[in-house]
Amino acid sequence: SHDTTTAKYVATVETGIEHGTVELSKTSEIAYGEEITVTATPAEGYALEKLVVVNAQGTETDITELKKFNATCVNVVKATFAVPTPATPLENALTYDLSSIPNDTSGTAYDAAKLLDKLNGMSEGSIAEISAIEKVYGGNSAQGPKKTGLKVGAGSAAGTFTAKLANDKSWSKITLKGFAWSATKLAKVTVNGKELSFVADDATAERTMEFVLNEPATTFTISASIYCVFTSLVIA
């Protein structure tokens, strides 16, 4: 045995990796437990498929998502790069009746799990993941446009969330219906970088906004510059 509190170790990358390169933030004079960051760069036309670190016992730990590990006595990083599987276009449009979200006067923001549950409750298993969520709520029928739905933003503060479609599906067009909070302030709604703006000069007027992509995408990010309540979302 040896004293891991004072010993120093090395980290290596397996030789013969094809279709990409792997670099480590440190390769020598490494303390036991020290965090090592891995940078995996695929060649053009390839994507990282799997990244693991192997210890002295030959046990592989998957670090594909983390891309970092805490060093042990032996640290060998292995990577597999492959041609990515193309996303499959949606065969049928996904429709979410956001107006069915119950009236919410709590003012408590949704976390990713709650929004995922809400959306998949309307179209089962259609969304794989929600991330980067900020200032998203249930609509309040007593405030703003006085509508229930998915409220994105709070007052004049922006809100946003990102969703990934399940089963590697891709979309090309999103249609949103909803209401702006203010009759005088410009509401900018953005989906994957494409921006449309409206002012609710009539607070009871439901607006339809259509966003069409040049290239299909497997994720979508919806942002509102000020509080908007969306009553319908259609992904095609």
C-alpha positions as a printed NumPy array, in Angstrom:
array([[  0.   ,   0.   ,   0.   ],
       [  1.021,   3.624,  -0.321],
       [  0.053,   6.964,   1.135],
       [ -2.415,   8.583,  -1.278],
       [ -2.236,  11.85 ,   0.655],
       [  1.298,  12.555,  -0.566],
       [  1.725,  10.4  ,  -3.686],
       [  1.427,  11.91 ,  -7.156],
       [ -0.153,  10.195, -10.139],
       [ -0.472,  10.468, -13.902],
       [ -3.433,  10.534, -16.29 ],
       [ -3.231,   9.293, -19.871],
       [ -5.368,   9.095, -22.982],
       [ -5.734,   5.727, -24.677],
       [ -3.757,   5.549, -27.921],
       [ -5.384,   4.86 , -31.259],
       [ -8.497,   6.981, -30.792],
       [-10.006,   7.69 , -34.202],
       [-12.097,  10.564, -35.586],
       [-11.322,  12.984, -32.775],
       [ -8.863,  14.131, -30.131],
       [ -8.855,  14.091, -26.334],
       [ -6.909,  16.462, -24.073],
       [ -6.596,  16.449, -20.283],
       [ -6.258,  19.528, -18.096],
       [ -3.367,  17.795, -16.284],
       [ -1.384,  14.639, -17.03 ],
       [  1.263,  14.42 , -14.286],
       [  1.977,  15.394, -10.672],
       [ -1.706,  14.777,  -9.935],
       [ -2.918,  14.471,  -6.348],
       [ -5.297,  11.647,  -5.421],
       [ -8.864,  12.975,  -5.835],
       [ -7.769,  15.991,  -7.879],
       [-10.323,  17.016, -10.507],
       [ -9.193,  16.559, -14.116],
       [-11.134,  18.163, -16.968],
       [-11.394,  16.351, -20.301],
       [-11.751,  18.142, -23.646],
       [-13.015,  15.832, -26.4  ],
       [-13.014,  17.36 , -29.897],
       [-14.619,  15.362, -32.723],
       [-13.347,  15.534, -36.302],
       [-15.643,  17.162, -38.851],
       [-18.735,  15.045, -39.448],
       [-18.338,  13.131, -36.173],
       [-19.669,  13.468, -32.625],
       [-18.532,  12.225, -29.239],
       [-20.376,   8.966, -28.55 ],
       [-18.793,   7.832, -25.286],
       [-16.122,   9.032, -22.87 ],
       [-14.89 ,   6.901, -19.954],
       [-12.064,   6.824, -17.422],
       [-10.588,   3.48 , -16.376],
       [ -9.075,   2.859, -12.906],
       [ -6.517,   0.339, -11.634],
       [ -9.165,  -2.392, -11.326],
       [-10.234,  -1.912, -14.934],
       [-13.557,  -0.348, -13.923],
       [-14.91 ,   2.109, -16.467],
       [-16.718,   5.261, -15.278],
       [-18.822,   7.037, -17.882],
       [-17.947,  10.75 , -18.019],
       [-19.57 ,  11.534, -21.386],
       [-21.764,  14.239, -19.854],
       [-19.497,  15.476, -17.037],
       [-16.246,  15.493, -19.033],
       [-14.272,  15.497, -15.804],
       [-13.189,  13.019, -13.128],
       [-11.451,  12.816,  -9.779],
       [ -8.076,  11.117, -10.099],
       [ -7.259,   7.74 ,  -8.564],
       [ -4.007,   5.75 ,  -8.683],
       [ -4.56 ,   4.863, -12.371],
       [ -6.42 ,   7.105, -14.804],
       [ -6.798,   6.109, -18.466],
       [ -9.31 ,   8.069, -20.561],
       [-10.944,   6.343, -23.536],
       [-13.178,   7.991, -26.13 ],
       [-15.359,   6.841, -28.995],
       [-16.331,   9.197, -31.811],
       [-18.982,   8.224, -34.359],
       [-21.09 ,   9.689, -37.14 ],
       [-24.145,  11.094, -35.327],
       [-27.538,   9.557, -36.02 ],
       [-29.628,  12.158, -37.83 ],
       [-32.733,  13.36 , -36.035],
       [-36.044,  12.111, -37.389],
       [-38.606,  14.761, -38.374],
       [-41.868,  14.667, -36.449],
       [-44.466,  12.587, -38.283],
       [-47.364,  14.369, -36.588],
       [-47.566,  17.796, -34.994],
       [-47.324,  17.958, -31.195],
       [-50.133,  20.083, -29.757],
       [-50.123,  21.501, -26.232],
       [-53.279,  23.156, -24.909],
       [-51.547,  25.466, -22.445],
       [-54.867,  27.087, -21.506],
       [-55.637,  23.855, -19.623],
       [-52.979,  24.73 , -17.028],
       [-54.96 ,  25.482, -13.843],
       [-55.27 ,  29.053, -12.599],
       [-52.226,  29.744, -10.422],
       [-52.235,  32.596,  -7.924],
       [-49.282,  31.276,  -5.882],
       [-46.651,  33.164,  -7.872],
       [-44.299,  30.195,  -7.459],
       [-41.997,  29.677, -10.438],
       [-41.887,  26.276, -12.102],
       [-38.747,  24.198, -11.923],
       [-37.672,  21.997, -14.848],
       [-39.389,  18.881, -13.482],
       [-42.738,  20.617, -13.03 ],
       [-42.766,  22.105, -16.536],
       [-41.706,  18.75 , -18.011],
       [-44.617,  17.106, -16.197],
       [-47.072,  19.756, -17.445],
       [-46.026,  19.443, -21.106],
       [-45.835,  15.657, -21.143],
       [-49.256,  15.546, -19.504],
       [-50.627,  17.19 , -22.66 ],
       [-48.616,  15.116, -25.157],
       [-47.296,  12.043, -23.381],
       [-43.577,  11.394, -23.601],
       [-43.004,  14.081, -26.238],
       [-40.413,  16.1  , -24.302],
       [-37.231,  14.446, -23.034],
       [-35.756,  17.274, -20.985],
       [-36.318,  20.845, -19.795],
       [-33.331,  23.063, -19.001],
       [-32.295,  26.703, -18.558],
       [-35.677,  27.549, -17.08 ],
       [-36.151,  31.009, -15.599],
       [-39.309,  32.887, -14.575],
       [-41.911,  30.429, -15.881],
       [-45.253,  30.137, -14.03 ],
       [-48.853,  29.108, -14.304],
       [-51.057,  31.909, -15.66 ],
       [-53.179,  33.939, -13.245],
       [-56.707,  34.828, -14.362],
       [-56.751,  37.809, -11.987],
       [-53.681,  39.604, -13.328],
       [-52.253,  40.957, -16.575],
       [-54.261,  39.645, -19.519],
       [-56.302,  37.644, -16.969],
       [-55.776,  34.337, -18.723],
       [-54.656,  30.91 , -17.609],
       [-51.843,  29.297, -19.549],
       [-48.067,  29.195, -19.418],
       [-46.733,  32.49 , -18.118],
       [-43.198,  33.261, -19.315],
       [-41.583,  36.268, -17.645],
       [-42.646,  38.284, -14.614],
       [-43.849,  41.874, -14.96 ],
       [-41.261,  43.575, -17.138],
       [-38.65 ,  40.838, -16.502],
       [-37.797,  38.277, -19.171],
       [-38.466,  34.554, -18.879],
       [-37.181,  31.559, -20.812],
       [-36.918,  27.776, -21.012],
       [-35.334,  25.18 , -23.299],
       [-36.888,  21.826, -24.182],
       [-35.471,  18.803, -25.993],
       [-37.83 ,  16.611, -27.992],
       [-37.917,  12.93 , -27.101],
       [-36.697,  10.087, -29.335],
       [-34.306,  12.3  , -31.341],
       [-37.189,  13.967, -33.127],
       [-36.669,  17.28 , -34.897],
       [-38.984,  20.191, -35.618],
       [-39.11 ,  22.949, -38.231],
       [-42.042,  25.132, -37.192],
       [-43.467,  26.308, -33.871],
       [-46.775,  28.15 , -33.555],
       [-47.491,  29.988, -30.312],
       [-50.744,  31.655, -29.303],
       [-50.938,  34.005, -26.363],
       [-51.396,  37.375, -24.751],
       [-48.992,  40.172, -23.844],
       [-48.93 ,  41.637, -20.353],
       [-48.774,  45.296, -21.331],
       [-50.887,  47.373, -23.71 ],
       [-48.003,  49.805, -24.174],
       [-44.726,  47.905, -23.707],
       [-43.291,  45.945, -26.618],
       [-43.282,  42.196, -25.943],
       [-40.534,  40.362, -27.828],
       [-41.01 ,  36.628, -28.14 ],
       [-38.036,  34.595, -29.358],
       [-37.835,  30.954, -30.438],
       [-34.336,  29.642, -31.246],
       [-33.084,  33.12 , -32.033],
       [-36.003,  34.098, -34.268],
       [-37.804,  37.12 , -32.826],
       [-41.35 ,  38.426, -33.236],
       [-42.834,  41.381, -31.352],
       [-46.309,  42.506, -30.393],
       [-48.082,  44.969, -28.151],
       [-51.403,  43.962, -26.588],
       [-53.297,  47.099, -27.571],
       [-56.395,  45.042, -26.801],
       [-55.683,  43.033, -23.669],
       [-58.282,  40.425, -24.654],
       [-56.781,  39.833, -28.101],
       [-55.057,  36.5  , -28.55 ],
       [-52.076,  36.712, -30.903],
       [-50.668,  33.951, -33.095],
       [-46.907,  33.836, -33.688],
       [-45.28 ,  31.429, -36.138],
       [-41.562,  30.596, -36.068],
       [-40.026,  28.658, -38.966],
       [-36.454,  27.33 , -38.915],
       [-34.081,  27.148, -41.862],
       [-32.643,  23.906, -40.466],
       [-34.532,  21.339, -38.314],
       [-33.68 ,  21.279, -34.587],
       [-34.148,  18.77 , -31.767],
       [-34.409,  21.454, -29.072],
       [-36.372,  24.675, -28.779],
       [-35.877,  27.72 , -26.576],
       [-38.824,  30.014, -25.93 ],
       [-38.139,  33.437, -24.405],
       [-40.327,  36.446, -23.686],
       [-38.839,  39.882, -22.998],
       [-41.738,  40.773, -20.686],
       [-44.527,  38.769, -19.099],
       [-46.595,  36.888, -21.702],
       [-49.196,  34.166, -21.218],
       [-49.162,  31.454, -23.87 ],
       [-52.352,  29.432, -24.385],
       [-51.268,  27.119, -27.195],
       [-48.053,  25.563, -28.484],
       [-47.887,  23.522, -31.696],
       [-44.633,  21.892, -32.813],
       [-44.335,  20.504, -36.34 ]])
